[in-house]
Every structure is written in structure tokens, then in C-alpha cells.
């Protein structure tokens, strides 16, 4: 039973973090930086993928019921050094009961070689306390509904593979996210 509880708590924390990322005022702008652009068919060789936009997209995918796609995009962001994505992957693997993979991403988070200092145990515990507070008290961070969910589902239905989203978001999805963040 403790394993089931730990898994459920990790899933709840992951949803809290994802809603937090999605409700940031500039979430649509960030995701817009990675969106397919019909006027620009592919990235130039020297153009970099916006890591913050990738994180927003992954969190949106998680919250709209596309966990495999979310994991793909979190891995992309984590590989580019996003500590938030590393933490999301840690929680994702805990949620799935994959302790070894969860430990791997936690280790990556704590050993990250980016220019800023890695988070300490106090910071991680603060995130845990915040997630518990939100779970019991609620939050002003909205979960995606209506048109935003429909836009993700439309994109998922055009994805490659078995219902997965492999490609970047499109401009229509970015517009729906913009509307979502503006309605608050």
C-alpha cells in the first residue's frame, strides 16, 4: 500500500507543478517559440529549440492526458539542462512506480552542471510542502479545459505513431493557450 500512496502523491505533485508552469503569464509566448510555423518549414541548423517552451508543452500534454508524449518532451528539455523538466521526470517515474528511473532523474537534478547552483534538499522539500498545500487547499492555477484540451486532442490525432505527439505544437494550440492564460 505505501507504494500506491507514494505513486499517487507523485502524480498529484506532478499535476500541481504542471498547472503552475502552464499558468505562468508568459506560457503561451514560451510555447509559441517552439510552434510549427507555416512560413518557416524547419529550424535552421544554428537555431536552438526554446527549452522553456518545451517544458510548457510537456506540462500541457501531461495535464491533458498524454503522458507518453509529455515524458518525451520533458526528456528533451531535461537533456538541454532544464531542472524543472528533470524534477517532472523524477515525479513521472515515481508516479509510474519506476524507482530506478526516478532516482536517476533526481540525481541528474541534484548534480546538474548548469551555471546556477543545483537545488538543495530544502528547496525540494519546499516544493513538496507547496504541492501538499495546493492539494489540500486548492490553487488559483487552472487546469486546461474546453478549447485548450480540444486543441491538444486535435494535435494528438494528427501525431505519428500510436496516438502519440511527436511533432511540435502548432499556432492554433498556442492561440488556445494564450486565451487560457488571459481568461484568469
Residue, then its C-alpha position, 0 to 999 in steps of 0.5 A: x500500500x505505501x507504494x500506491x500512496x507514494x505513486x499517487x502523491x507523485x502524480x498529484x505533485x506532478x499535476x500541481x507543478x504542471x498547472x503552475x508552469x502552464x499558468x505562468x503569464x508568459x506560457x503561451x509566448x514560451x510555447x509559441x517559440x517552439x510552434x510549427x510555423x507555416x512560413x518557416x518549414x524547419x529550424x535552421x541548423x544554428x537555431x536552438x529549440x526554446x527549452x522553456x517552451x518545451x517544458x510548457x508543452x510537456x506540462x500541457x500534454x501531461x495535464x491533458x492526458x498524454x503522458x507518453x508524449x509529455x515524458x518525451x518532451x520533458x526528456x528533451x528539455x531535461x537533456x538541454x539542462x532544464x531542472x524543472x523538466x528533470x524534477x517532472x521526470x523524477x515525479x513521472x517515474x515515481x508516479x509510474x512506480x519506476x524507482x530506478x528511473x526516478x532516482x536517476x532523474x533526481x540525481x541528474x537534478x541534484x548534480x546538474x552542471x548548469x551555471x546556477x547552483x543545483x537545488x538543495x534538499x530544502x528547496x525540494x522539500x519546499x516544493x513538496x510542502x507547496x504541492x501538499x498545500x495546493x492539494x489540500x487547499x486548492x490553487x488559483x492555477x487552472x487546469x486546461x479545459x474546453x478549447x485548450x484540451x480540444x486543441x491538444x486532442x486535435x494535435x494528438x490525432x494528427x501525431x505519428x505513431x500510436x496516438x502519440x505527439x511527436x511533432x511540435x505544437x502548432x499556432x492554433x494550440x498556442x492561440x488556445x493557450x494564450x486565451x487560457x492564460x488571459x481568461x484568469 
